[in-house]
Amino acid sequence: MTTAFEVLPHDGHQHEPSALPLHWPRTASHGTTPSVSCNLGWDLDTLGRAQTAAGDLVRVAASAYLADRSARRPLTTFTRTIDLTVHTIDPDPWNAAPGRLAEELLSWLTGDAWHLRAVAAASGDSNPVPLPDADDVMLFSGGLDSLCGAADHLADGAARIHLSHYDASTAIRHAQISVSTWLNNQTQQPLRHLSIKICQARSAVEPSSRSRSLLFAALASAAAASSSSPRVTVPENGFTSINPPLTAARGGALSTRSTHPGTFARINELLAALDIPVTVANPYAYLTKGQLLARAYDRAGERLLQAGAATLSCSKLDGNWYPGGSPVLNCGLCLACLVRRGAFCTGPHRDPTQYLVDRLTGTARDLLLEHRSKDVRDVRQAIIRSIDDTDIMAVGELPPDTDFDTIIEMCQQGIRELHSVPLP
């Protein structure tokens, strides 16, 4: 299945007539086009004065994300072929080696074949607001791990920008606002939170969004370059990052690689090729979710738990489809929710989260159990068979400097955390 898209500023001229145009408002003040809804325009005026390469990286990553969500995967095969034309300030790098690195990174993330072409577009007359200098830009998703990472760093004295991306999901936005408010109350200085929206103006055709991690990293890297920060910190537990297949059928591109160590290695290779002086890293790559929660709990105490209840870990968020349900609740039974519940079960922490599975009753709860039966079955199988080096390598190659023995032990501990969750 081949699909062609061209992403361009709303007043731009289309170069590829056979491609579906996705018109991106040049600035957020131009409002929403029929294609794109955003609070960050094509001119990237709210990201400060980022160097051209960093700005174009955002344009390429955002374009890939919009194309990814606009092309439904075929029912018979997993992969698509996506031809993507992107309007950039400097197209030359993207039609050379950095462009090939971007294609390979997108293929690694999504399992699709990507063909990227960049064309020149004139910059607008925007007057970007400079970002204040920062020591670090930390990704802030609204999930439990991002809360724990922020709590772990509350007292380190660093000048930090917390960067979020949100789309049409009100549940994600609600979680980000709730956690941001809590964090702001824990510090004497106002929280520096940069929240970026970019998504389709209408409902996404494709429910998966595996290219989103590149967009998230690109936004953060541009913010870091604009604020003279040398690094982007991604707080994510190592078990979820490795995402070892729980069954033999789930490996390779079929496993989500959003924060896999191989993803960061490829992103950093791309940043270096573009001469962007920023490094993206996950300091929690060898911790399970339970260990990360315990570390943050040691820093913030009981107050962390109530804030944690407002975070979103759920990978399905379909609570509005069940009578008596809610779209802002973690379901409690998908794999991501079971990993979350295991983190609470293995430490001296009460879990204050209200899960959809506990709210629903009668036939509505039975329907949820039916819809999550595969997740529960896969977890049971993983508990029986555990995790070995073959499972870890099935997801994809790890960087050469990875401590492989520690990764194996961490993943085995992750399975033990899952074992502590009472399954239906």
N, C-alpha and C positions, 0 to 999 in steps of 0.2 A: 504494500500500500504506500504510494507516494503522495505526499501532500506538500504544497508550496505556499509559503506565507511571505509577505513583505511588511515589515514594521517600520513606520515612518512618522515623522512629525505631522500633525494634522494639516499643516499648510504645505507639506512637501509634495514633490512630483514622483509618481510611481515609476520605477525603472523596469520592473518585471511584470508585463501585462498578464501573464498566465497565473500569477500568484494572487492569493487572497490578501487584500490590503488590510492591515490593522493600524488604524490611525491613533497615534498617541498624542494627547494634548501637549502643545509645546511647553506650556506652564500650567500649573494646577489652576490658576485663575481663569484659564480658558474653559474650565469645566470638563464634563464627560463627553467623549465622542461616542458614536454608536458601537465602537470597538473596545475602548479602554476606559476604565474608571481609575482615578489615581489622585493622590495629593503630592505627587512628584512628577513634574512635567518632563518632556524629552530634554529640555535644557538643563535639568538636574539642579535647579536653582536653590533647593533647600539642602543640598549636600556640600555647600561651600565651594571654594575655588579648587576643586580637584584637578590634577594634571589631566591632559587630554586622554592619555591611555587609560587612566582610572575611570574617567567618565564614559569612555567608549566601552569599557568592560561592563559597566552597568547597563548600557544600551544593548549590548549583545546578550547579556544574561537575562535581562527583562524581556527581550524579544523572544529568546528561546523559551522562557516560561510561558509567555502568551501563546506561542505556537504549540507548545506541549499540551496546554489545556484546551486548545482549539481543535485538536486532531484526535478523534476517538480511535482507540486500538481496535484492530479487527478481531472478530470473534474467533477466527480459526488460527491466528498466529499472534504471538506476543509483540512482535516488532513492527515498527513503521519506518518509512524513509521520509525524512523531513528536509525539504529544500527551503532554506531560510535566507532571505535578503534583508540586511539590516542597514539602516542609515546611520552613519557615524561621522564624527568630525575628521578623523584620519583613518581612512579605510585600509591603508597600505599594510599595517601589521596583520589585519584580519584576513587579508588575501595572501598571506605568507605563513611562516612557521607558527606564530602565535594562534592564527586561525585554525591551523591543523590541530594544535594542542586543545583548543576549545572544542572542536568537533569530537576529538577522542574522549575528552572529559564528559561531554554530554552523552556520548554513546555508553561510556562506563556507568553513568548515573541512571540512564533511562532504558538501556537495552535496545535503543533504536540506532539507525544510521542517519547521521546528520551531515548536510552539505551547506556550508556557510559561505555567503558572499556578502561583502561589505561595499557600500557605495557612499559617495561623499554627500553630505548635506550641510548647508550653511547653518552656523550657530545663530541663535536668536539674539535679542537685545536684553536678555535677562540680566539682573544685577544680583548675583548670589550673595546671600548673607554669610559672612565668614564664620566657620566653626571655631570655637575656642580651642586652644592647644589641649591635647589629651595625652595621657600615658598609655591608654588602652582603649580599644573599642570592644565591648562585650556583646555578643548576640543575646537577645532577650526575646524568647519565643512565647512566653506565657505558660511554658511547661514546668514541671516540678524540677527538672535538672537546671533550667535557667534560673529559677528562684534560688536553688541551692548554691549555684555558682556565684550569684550576686551576693548572697548572704555570707558565703565563705570569704569574699573579698571586701566586705563592708568596712573593716577596720584597717585596711592596708595603706590608706592614705593616698592612693593613686587618684589622679584626675581621670575620670572614666566617662565614656559615653556609652550608654546602653542603647542598642539599636534593635528595633523590631520591624518586621514586615507583617502586614496583614492583608487579607483579601476580602472576599465577600462574606466570609464566615463571621457572623456576629459573636459566636461562641469564643473564637480565638481572640477577637478584639476585647471582649468582656474580661477574659482571663488576663490579658496584658494590662488592662487598666487597673484591675483589682490588685495585681501583684506590684505594679508600679506605684500605686498609692501606698501600699504597705511598706515598700522599700523607702519611699520618700519620708515616711514617718520614723524611719530608723536612723536617719542621718541628720546632722546639723546643717549640711549644705544641701540645697535643692538638687534632686536627682536630675541628671542630664540624660533625658530620654528622647531619642529621635525615632519617631514612629512613621514608617513609610507604607503607603498603600499603593499597590498597583495590581490590577486584575482585569479580567474581562468585564465589560459593561453589562453583559448578560450572563446567565448561568454557564459555567464551563461545560464544554462538550465531553471532555475526558476527566473522570473523577480523580485519577492519580496525578501527582504533581512532583515527580522525582527530580525535575530540573530546579525546583525551588531552592535547594541547598546552594546551588551556584549563584542564584540571584541574591540570596541572603549574604553569602560571602562577598559578592561583588559590591553590594551596597555598603557593607561594613568596611571593605578595603578602601573604597572611595572616601568614606567618612574618615578613616584612619589617615589616608594620604592628605586629606584636606586639613586635618587637625595636628599634623606632624607626629602622629602616633606610629610607632614601628610595628605594632602587632594588633591582631584581632584574636580575641579569646572566644572559643566555642565551648561552653559548659555542657558536656554530654557524657553520660556514664559509658564506660567502655563496653559493657555487655550489649547495650543497644547499638553502639557504634559498629562493633564487629557484626552484630546481628547474625549469629551462627544459625544455620538452618536447623529447625527442630525436627524435620523429617528429611529423608534422603531426596525427596522430590523438590526441595526448596534450596536452590543454590544458584551460583552465578548471577546473571542479571535479574533472575527472579527474586533475589534478595535485595531489599532496599539498602542503598549504599550512601545515604545522605551525609553521614558523619564518619564513614569508614576511614581508617588511617590512609588508605590508598587514595581516597578523595582529597584529603588535605595535601598529600604529596603532589597530586596533579594540579591542584589549585595553586600551590606555592611555585610549582614549575612554570605555570602560566604567568603568575605575577612577576617572576624573575625575568621571563622572556619579554615582558612588557616594560621592564625597568621600573616597576612600582615597588617602592621600598617598604613593603609590608609583608609580614609573615602571619599565616593563619595557623593556630594551634589549639589543641584540646588538652588542658592540663589534667583531665580526669580520665585519660584513655585507659588506665589500668585499674579503675575502680568500678565496682558494680553500682547499680542504682542505690542499693541498700547502704553501701559504704559511703557513697556521696551524700546521701541523706544524713547518715550518722555524723559525717564531718561537718556539714552545715548546722546540724542540731547542736554540736559542741560549740559552735560559734554563737548561735542565736537563741538556743534554748526552746522552751515551749511555744514562744511566740511564733516560731517558724511554722509550727504545725497548722495553725489556723490559716495562715497565709497559703500554706500548701494545699489546703482544701479547695482553694479557688483556682488552682492551676489545672491545665488540661493536658492529659497524657493520651487520651483515647485516639485511636487511629481510624475510628469509624463515625462517631458523632451523628448517629441516626436516631437520636432519642425522640425527635418530633414525629416519627412514624408509628410510635406505639401509644395507644390510649393511656393517658395519665403520665406520659413521658415528658422530657424536656430536652431541647437541643443543646443546652449548656452543661449537661451532666456527662461525666465519664461513664461509659457503659459498664465497666467493671469486669468484662469477660473477654474482650479482644486481647490479643497478645500484649499490646502496649499497656493495657490496664492491668493485666495479670502481673507483668513485671513491676508496675507501680505498686500494686498491693503487696507483692513480695518484699519490696523495699521497706515497707512499714512493718511487715510481719516479723522480719528478722532482727529488729532492734527494739530498744525500750521505748518505742514511740507508738502512741495511739494514732490510728488513721481517722481523722475527722471528716474525710471525704464522703459525700453522699453519692452513691453509685446508682445508676439507672436500674441495675438488676435488683437493688434493694427497695427502690421506690415502686416498681411495677408489681402488679398482682394478677392472679388469674391467667386468662388467656394471653394477655399482653406480655406477661413475664415468660410464659411458655414459648411464645413466638420469639422473644429475644434469645432464650436458651437454644431454640432451634437454629437461629441465625448464627449463633456463636459456637455451635457444636464442633466445627472443625478446629477452631482456635483451642478449645478445651481439649479436644482429642490429641492435637499435636503437642500440647504441653504435657499431657500424660505420657505420650510416647517418648518425649525428650527426657522426662524424669527417669524413665526406665532405662534408656540407652545412654544417657549423659552426653557429653561433648568430647570429641577428640580432635587431634590436629587435622585430620582429613576434613572434618566439618568446617573448621575455621578457614582452611584454604579453599574450600568450595565456594566461599563468598567472593573471593578475589585475592590477588597477590597483595601481600603486606610490604611496606617499605623495608629496606635492608636493615635499618637500625632498630627494628621492632624487637622487643624482648619476648620471643615466642613462648617460652615456658611460662612467663608471667601472664600472657594472654590466655593460655590454656587454663591455668588455675583460676583466673578471673572469670572465665566463661563457665567453668564448673561450679564456681561459687554462685554465679547467676542462676544456674539450674537449681542449686540448693535453695535459693531464695524463692524460686517458683514453687518448689516442693512444699514450702511453708504455707502456701495459699490454699484455703479450703475450696475445693472445686465442686461444682454442682453435680 
